[in-house]
Amino acid sequence: MLNMDQLKQYLAINDNSQDFQISIIIKSVESFVKNSLNPDFLSPNQIPEDLTLAMMNHAAYYYNNSLDNSKNNQLPSSVTDIYRKYKTIRI
């Protein structure tokens, strides 16, 4: 779903020194999305642009705050608002 090269470009990372950390972040974001959102939107060719942007922002949030334990780890509303649109309603 998320592409390493696209995410590195989004994060303005020009080398490979952070690839391991970024790959873990990608797996974490994808796992969150797969377990939290409606699976109808998870086909790689059908992911809406706003959902892809939310995932990129989610990954950027993890990347930029990975060493800061003082934050409450709450995702920005720009991410959660988009995720909310695609959330599976469980009864």
VOTOR-690856 format. One record per residue (C-alpha): residue number from 1; residue in one letter; x, y, z. Coordinates in steps of 0.02 Angstrom, whole numbers, always signed. Layout:
% residues N
[r NUM, A, [X, Y, Z]]
...
% end
This chain:
% residues 91
[r 1, M, [+0, +0, +0]]
[r 2, L, [+135, +125, +48]]
[r 3, N, [+288, +135, -62]]
[r 4, M, [+458, +157, +21]]
[r 5, D, [+524, +275, -113]]
[r 6, Q, [+369, +384, -113]]
[r 7, L, [+370, +395, +77]]
[r 8, K, [+555, +439, +79]]
[r 9, Q, [+522, +576, -47]]
[r 10, Y, [+375, +638, +58]]
[r 11, L, [+488, +641, +211]]
[r 12, A, [+630, +724, +113]]
[r 13, I, [+750, +580, +148]]
[r 14, N, [+885, +565, +16]]
[r 15, D, [+986, +416, +76]]
[r 16, N, [+958, +237, +134]]
[r 17, S, [+1016, +257, +315]]
[r 18, Q, [+836, +261, +381]]
[r 19, D, [+765, +120, +272]]
[r 20, F, [+748, -4, +414]]
[r 21, Q, [+654, +120, +525]]
[r 22, I, [+545, +174, +379]]
[r 23, S, [+503, -6, +333]]
[r 24, I, [+445, -38, +512]]
[r 25, I, [+340, +120, +508]]
[r 26, I, [+261, +67, +343]]
[r 27, K, [+218, -104, +415]]
[r 28, S, [+144, -22, +570]]
[r 29, V, [+35, +99, +471]]
[r 30, E, [-22, -37, +351]]
[r 31, S, [-65, -152, +497]]
[r 32, F, [-164, -14, +581]]
[r 33, V, [-261, +20, +420]]
[r 34, K, [-293, -164, +383]]
[r 35, N, [-359, -194, +559]]
[r 36, S, [-458, -33, +578]]
[r 37, L, [-533, +14, +411]]
[r 38, N, [-657, -60, +290]]
[r 39, P, [-563, -192, +186]]
[r 40, D, [-655, -137, +29]]
[r 41, F, [-534, +10, +18]]
[r 42, L, [-373, -90, +38]]
[r 43, S, [-342, -153, -138]]
[r 44, P, [-180, -65, -190]]
[r 45, N, [-254, -3, -353]]
[r 46, Q, [-413, +63, -272]]
[r 47, I, [-352, +158, -119]]
[r 48, P, [-428, +332, -124]]
[r 49, E, [-305, +476, -134]]
[r 50, D, [-360, +551, +31]]
[r 51, L, [-333, +384, +118]]
[r 52, T, [-159, +369, +42]]
[r 53, L, [-120, +545, +103]]
[r 54, A, [-183, +502, +277]]
[r 55, M, [-70, +349, +279]]
[r 56, M, [+79, +455, +224]]
[r 57, N, [+42, +582, +360]]
[r 58, H, [+21, +441, +486]]
[r 59, A, [+192, +372, +437]]
[r 60, A, [+268, +547, +443]]
[r 61, Y, [+196, +571, +618]]
[r 62, Y, [+277, +409, +677]]
[r 63, Y, [+441, +453, +594]]
[r 64, N, [+449, +630, +663]]
[r 65, N, [+397, +579, +838]]
[r 66, S, [+486, +412, +856]]
[r 67, L, [+609, +476, +985]]
[r 68, D, [+492, +594, +1077]]
[r 69, N, [+408, +499, +1219]]
[r 70, S, [+336, +659, +1293]]
[r 71, K, [+195, +664, +1164]]
[r 72, N, [+30, +579, +1199]]
[r 73, N, [+45, +478, +1036]]
[r 74, Q, [-122, +542, +975]]
[r 75, L, [-128, +553, +786]]
[r 76, P, [-162, +723, +710]]
[r 77, S, [-344, +758, +669]]
[r 78, S, [-297, +776, +485]]
[r 79, V, [-261, +588, +489]]
[r 80, T, [-401, +530, +602]]
[r 81, D, [-534, +630, +510]]
[r 82, I, [-492, +541, +347]]
[r 83, Y, [-479, +370, +432]]
[r 84, R, [-649, +397, +509]]
[r 85, K, [-726, +408, +335]]
[r 86, Y, [-665, +231, +295]]
[r 87, K, [-686, +150, +464]]
[r 88, T, [-780, -14, +476]]
[r 89, I, [-933, -3, +583]]
[r 90, R, [-940, -154, +696]]
[r 91, I, [-1104, -207, +771]]
% end
